[in-house]
Amino acid sequence: MCTHVYQHAKQPKKCTYGQMLPLPLDSEGRCLFHSQDADWKSKQGLIEKFWELVEVIGAQAQPQYVFSEFYFSENLALEEFNFATQVSFAHSYFAKGARFVGCQFNRGLTLDGACFEGPLIIRYGVIKSLIFNNGVCHKSCQIKEVNDPHFFTLTSTRFLGGFALKGVRFTQFAHQAHFSDCIFEAAQHDDEVWFENVHFQGAYFDKAVFNAPLKFKNVTFDSETEFIETQFPPLSNFSDRAALPTSFTEITVGKNGELNFRGSNTEKLLKRITGLFFESIEGKVIFENTNFNYLTQKSKDEIEVWRKSKGNAQIDIGSGCIKYRHRTPERTIKLDENYQEIVTELTSTFTKYFRLSSGLNLGVEIVDQTIEHIVLFYFSDENISDEEFIYRLETAEVELWNLAYNTEDAVNNPTFSGKLVQLNDVMVDLKTILFKLGVRVSVLGLSEADLTKALEATSFGVTPAVDVGGMHQSIAQNFNLHTMINLGSGDVHQVINQKEVPAPTNNAVIFTGFANPKGDLPNLTEEQKGIHNALHPLESKQLLKKHLWRNDLNIDDYFTLLKDWEDQISVFHFGGHANSTKLGFQDHTAFFGELAEELVERNKTLLKLVFLNGCSTKAHVQTLLDSGVGAVIATSANVKDTLAAKLAVQFYKNLAKGDNIATAFESSVRCLKSSSATPLSHRILNQPVYDCRGSEYFDKKNQTSPLPWGLYANDKKALEYTIAQDMGK
């Protein structure tokens, strides 16, 4: 008698198959079905004996075929067999996998706790139910084209070599497909998880882990389907292959369907790029605690189309969703309904100006509005850093209120070249808001405190962009009912009839461009902000026509900006990766010769200085000087990110305060030396000298280590240039 003792509940304590048919025993006293001696089992004809057992059970008309805790050392292949009662392989082991092709499991198939070292294939035939909980498939699992399924339960099972459920239509009962707590992984690089041509009457993927590329294609959800706290972790091992590691395409949500995507407050749903595309939506799609930043832009656009065409009852983006790449904290404006119209118009005008001036997208979303308050936030999906997003908001706030009182500067600003109609719209909106405020001051008694609250809708900087007291007084005097009639002959009328004129060249334009494609220059943002903070006050006082700056500068932007600002750029600054032959732009590296030629040809008369703040840019100096550039700042070796940022910011601070190039550079170097533990030296050269001046060199005699930066000029007179010299040109 077989000595095997069953390890799981609902099983007899000992094997009874020896009572059905004669079975050989191995050296440990286990029968052919429970023995783990693979060689012995093969010699004894395991598969042949298994078929004998099937016939015996069928002949005895037992209530089910029970093959629990069997050890199949060979591949088990069942084809075109009709099982009248339930079949159970619970807790069995399949060393080479199993194939069930064309079989009829009229009462269902149970694989609870089974382990498949080889592929599991279930194809064609009939399968009323499939129960496969707490099991494991080390190779692929394929369930294809099976008929008349009532329910599948595959909870807490690990699929480690890919998974495919294709051509299956659940037709009879709801809630039949359970994949909760399953783990889907990829043993091979090309393993994937597929659900294709499947019709669900209800499916649950709660807390499942898809650690492999996942594809849902041509799938219908006709009842409740849940992806609750489902995990879609990043797939770093598949980044070279899976452009869309998760995709839902040709998805249909039936009339009674409800498709739920729901994360938790602490663990948002989606952590990798996902495509979500619907063929038809008649039921509901619900999102909660989902990170929309991982949805492709096309998916988000399509969702918005469905929302507008079907209404929010069909697609519900609920609480806890992260819908945007960047968003400000929610701000509550406590004003009654008499003033809330001003707030909404002000936010609309601000977003319109932001898009016009920066070329970046910005939106505003009103979260809540009552008779006492309005709650809103700003958002953007632009591919910029959070720091730059906030900085751009602060800059736009200052510029918008300058626009309200200095319309001529805006009209003559090349930034708005070809955009006078849009600029006029913003200016009209601003004037309208000011008049509406004026009416509320005179009629409703709008106080300075109320005005402060209204302006909080577009307040981003630490320092207020406007003097609220002065603005309140100005509104009361100049934008009241008595002056409204003169609106048509004021600034706006002049702007409407303004023809585009060539941008004047009475002030300098400084073009600073930065690129950090690898994201490995953490101080580059500080360099950008520091330079802009130094130059922006000059721009607002008309001492500098424009600080033209671009974060993430690419090749197209470089050539476009040089064309748009032709013969106006006095200083060009580049910050980022570089070497002796190329500059590293955001999209790709480019040889310097063509870049220099374009820069000089577009700015033959005004270009005074080129500052190349990258590694080993000294080789480019002669090219620039031979082309007629007055002065060049470049490096002879690799430079540290922190030092590069500090030197550049200090240099432009000095330049903004009126220093000439030479003085600004020398002062910047002294500042850098003062913070260094090792004495540093530097040189200003009339001509570039190609001797060794690398950062690895140390002058033992003088105990100094030369700075890698050098200031080069053909003529020392070029080093006397100041920004003020461009006034009146």
Order of alpha helices (4+ residues) and beta strands (2+ residues): alpha-alpha-beta-beta-beta-beta-beta-beta-beta-beta-beta-beta-beta-beta-beta-beta-beta-beta-beta-beta-beta-beta-beta-beta-beta-beta-beta-beta-beta-beta-beta-alpha-beta-beta-beta-alpha-beta-beta-alpha-alpha-alpha-alpha-alpha-alpha-beta-alpha-beta-alpha-beta-beta-beta-alpha-beta-alpha-beta-alpha-alpha-beta-beta-beta-beta
